[in-house]
Amino acid sequence: MPIPHSGDQEQGHIVSEAPQNRTCTDTSYFIAIVTCCLLVIPFCVALSMGSDINRFIYGYDRFGNTCGVKNKPIYGINCSGKDLTNRPIARLKYYPVNRCMLHSTKKLLPDVCVDRCIPPNKLIFHRCYPAGHVHLDDNSKLFKNMTEIFHAISESIITIVAMALAGLVLSLLMFVCLRWHHTTVIFWAMVIFQLIASATATSLLWLRYGTSETKQTLYLLAALGAMVYFFFIVLFVVVVHDAFPLITRLYDEAIAAIFRMPTIMVHLLTALVAVVMSTSFMIFLLVLIFSNQCLQESDDPLTLEYTTTSSTFIFACYVIFVMLWVYAFAEGWQCMITAGSVGQYYLARDKSILQHPVRKSYHLLTRYHLGTVACGSLFVTALSFMRYLANYFVRKVFALTALHGQTFQKSSVQLTKLMILNWFHAVAITGFHYILKCGFSCLILLLTVGLGTWMHLENIYTYYTRVAILCGALIANVVACFVMQVLSVSVDTVFLCFCEEQAKDRSGDVHGTYLAPTPKNYKEPEELKEDRQDTN
C-alpha cells in the first residue's frame, strides 16, 4: 500500500508521493545527456591536435606564421617558421573579389605581422585593419563583426562582470521587496511604470517616424509594438482583475515558503555557478574548434589563408546543441529542487514538523528524477525558437513530477487536464507574472546600463564601449531571469497544488482548499487559519 509523505491525509488534502513509492523516471534521457557530454571529449581531443589558440587570438601572416610566437616550419611552405615573438599584431589587407570590376566588394586577407598598428589604421582584437570604408563580402563582414565583439569584451571584461553581479544583487533585492511590501503594491507599481514607459516610447517613436528620412519602417514597427504593449497591459488589468486576490495569495504563499527555506537560494547560486562554468567551457571548446583550420591558397596567389572545414562546422553545431541542453538541464535541476521544496512546505499543514525540505527534494531529484529533468530540458532545447512557451509548460511538468514522482509523459497529461479546468486562473497568473518580470527586467536593464556608463565616464564613449555595455546588460538580464525563475516555479507549484485541491473539491473528496476556500458554504478550520496566518 502506498505510504503518504506526510500525516495530512486524514484531513483529506493531497499529499506528495513518499520516497518509498517512487521509481526512477525517464532514465534513458539521463543516459542520453551523459553520453552526449562524454562524446564531446574525444572529438575535442582529436580537433585540438590541429588547433592553435594563439592563431585565433593574434592572427597570422600571409605565409601562415602565427603572430606573437615562435613558429615551426610548415612543410612545403616558403617563408614559414619565423620568430614573430615581438610582432603580436596581424595586419590585414583588402583584396577585390572581382578584379574586373572597379568598385568590387573586398575580401579581408592576412598580410604581415607588425609590432604596432599605425593610425589611421584601426587596431581591433590584435588585428590591424586598413583605413577607409569599403564594402566587404559576407564572410569578411562576419569576421570583422566577431573580432569587434571579442575586442569590446576583452577591453571591458571588468565592466561586464560588474554589471552581471549587479543584476544578481538587484534580482535578490526583488525578493526582499516582495517579502516586505504587499505583492499588490509591487504589481501596481510595475504596471504604472510600464504604462508610462510604453506611452513615452510610443510618442518618441512616432515622432522619429515622422521626422526621420531613413529607417521609417523600423520606427513604425517599434511604435506599433509599444502601443500594442500599452493596450495589452490595460486590457489585462480590466479583464482579470477579479483574480487578483487569489494571485496575491499565491505569491504570498510562495514568498513565505522561499524565506522559510533560504537554502533554496544557495542551490540557486550553485546552479548559476555551474551554468557559468559549463558555458565558459563550451565557449572555450568553440574557440578550440574554430582554430582547427587548414592552410590553403587564397584568391591572391601570393597569400595563404586558414579555412574552416565543413566537419568543423558540424561539430560546432553539436557543441552548441549540447551547451543549450546542459543550460536547460541546469534550469530544470533548480526548478525541480524548488518545486519539491515548496510543495512539501505548502502541503505540510503543521509547518513545525517540516524538516529539511530542500535536502529531501535534492535527494529525491538525484535518486529518482534526473531522467525527467533531462527529458524536459531536451524538449526545451528542441524548441529553442519558442523557448518561453516550452519553459512555461516544462516548469509545471517538473513541479508535478517533484510532487508525485511521475514520468514526464504522465505529468504532462495531468498538467493538461489541470490547465483545461483552470484556464482562466492560469492565464491570469501568467500575465501577472509576465508584467512583474518585465517590470523588474526593465529596471535591472536601466540600472545596469547606468552602471556600465558610469564606469566608462573617464573613457571615450566609442562603438566598442556600447557593445560592451550591451553585452553586460544582456548577461545581467540572463542572470536576473535565472534568479526570478525561483519565484515563478514557487508560484506555479502552489498554484498546481491549489488546482489539485480544487479538482478533489469538485469530486467531493475534500471540502474546500487550504489556499482559498472556493465553496461559498465552506468554513475554513481554525487550525488551518492559524497555520496560514503564521506563514504570512
PyMOL commands that set and color helices and strands:
alter all, ss='L'
color gray80, all
select helices_A, chain A and resi 9-11+19-21+27-48+53-58+138-155+157-180+183-211+216-260+263-290+310-347+351-353+357-382+384-404+408-421+423-455+463-507+526-535
alter helices_A, ss='H'
color red, helices_A
select strands_A, chain A and resi 89-96+106-114+122-124+127-129+294-297+304-307
alter strands_A, ss='S'
color yellow, strands_A
deselect
rebuild
show_as cartoon
